[in-house]
Amino acid sequence: MHHIDNPYAPIEEIHQPQFQQKKVKLFLKREDLSHPYISGNKWRKLKYHLLAAKAQNKEILVTFGGAYSNHLLATAAAGAKYGFKTHGFVRGHEVSNPVLHLCKLFGMQLQFVSRENYRQKESLFSNYFGLNQSAVNIPEGGAGPLGEQGVAEIFEEKQMKENFEHIFCSVGTGGTLRGLIKGLHANHIEAHLHGVVVLKGAEEMDQEFLDLSSNNYTLHHRFHVGGYAKTNEVLLAYIQNFASTTGVLLDQVYEGKMMLGIQTLVAENYFKPGSKILALHNGGLVGLLGMIR
Ligand SMILES: *Cc1c(COP(=O)(O)O)cnc(C)c1O
């Protein structure tokens, strides 16, 4: 493996009466279709980590995540696909759920660690893999410059040069938005980026983008619905309605909140009539299965 193909992630228009009324057009970039389990931004963020690991002859990908981590699952599936063993440190006591079950099917060795130990990721790696030359530490969420490089490449796609005035993504760690800011600049694309933050009280996060010296992005802090992975009736009803009227499933942790945010902004006349809005759908749909009981 010296090369990883670009993912299949077409852009589709979403037709909803609310958008038509306000004379805006909404498009979804279906990054969720790139792979059923290495979905969306996790695929993009892993790409250069995997190529670097191969170039250094590493054999074991070691990484970290919570019990519902899309990144753990992506690493497990990508590791299996590209010929690596995988080891996942999972935050908290041992549990079972669809995400972890799939990780195990893809051959990932799971190791549950206390919340205190989980915070010391470097120590966990060096205690268990420090002497193992074939192991590589992949940062949680595929973060860092390599992860951002993979995300930035989205703007090299021809379909991204279609003059969208506004481009949205949801924001957890912010790595995806950082990559998008970099890619926008590198490709001289004139669009305004928007990050819908899914964590509560994360306003200080705005500082984390200052080093990119860009002013064409906005972080929205009003749509977290109570905090990370929290939901409410409005969000769940929105997801239900969206799925049944468009055929597109949205997860409740990230993309449901992003779309509810966009819908709210449309209703508030935030966008000029005639605007073309693009939202990245980064998948995360296995997490939805954990909710079904
Ligand atoms: C991880 C994830 C995000 C958040 O990406 P960050 O780079 O951490 O901000 C958004 N959507 C989905 C579906 C994800 O899995």
The ligand as an SDF file (V2000), in Angstrom:
LIG
                    3D

 15 15  0  0  0  0  0  0  0  0999 V2000
  -15.5340   12.6750   14.6290 C   0  0  0  0  0  0  0  0  0  0  0  0
  -16.7330   13.1870   13.9430 C   0  0  0  0  0  0  0  0  0  0  0  0
  -16.9840   14.5690   13.8240 C   0  0  0  0  0  0  0  0  0  0  0  0
  -16.1140   15.6260   14.4630 C   0  0  0  0  0  0  0  0  0  0  0  0
  -14.8780   15.8040   13.8580 O   0  0  0  0  0  0  0  0  0  0  0  0
  -13.7270   16.6320   14.5800 P   0  0  0  0  0  0  0  0  0  0  0  0
  -12.6150   16.6040   13.6220 O   0  0  0  0  0  0  0  0  0  0  0  0
  -13.3970   15.8920   15.8570 O   0  0  0  0  0  0  0  0  0  0  0  0
  -14.2030   17.9940   14.8930 O   0  0  0  0  0  0  0  0  0  0  0  0
  -18.1150   14.9630   13.1040 C   0  0  0  0  0  0  0  0  0  0  0  0
  -18.9650   14.0600   12.5650 N   0  0  0  0  0  0  0  0  0  0  0  0
  -18.7710   12.7350   12.6900 C   0  0  0  0  0  0  0  0  0  0  0  0
  -19.7700   11.8050   12.1190 C   0  0  0  0  0  0  0  0  0  0  0  0
  -17.6530   12.2530   13.3730 C   0  0  0  0  0  0  0  0  0  0  0  0
  -17.4640   10.9280   13.4860 O   0  0  0  0  0  0  0  0  0  0  0  0
  1  2  1  0
  2  3  1  0
  2 14  2  0
  3  4  1  0
  3 10  2  0
  4  5  1  0
  5  6  1  0
  6  7  2  0
  6  8  1  0
  6  9  1  0
 10 11  1  0
 11 12  2  0
 12 13  1  0
 12 14  1  0
 14 15  1  0
M  END
$$$$
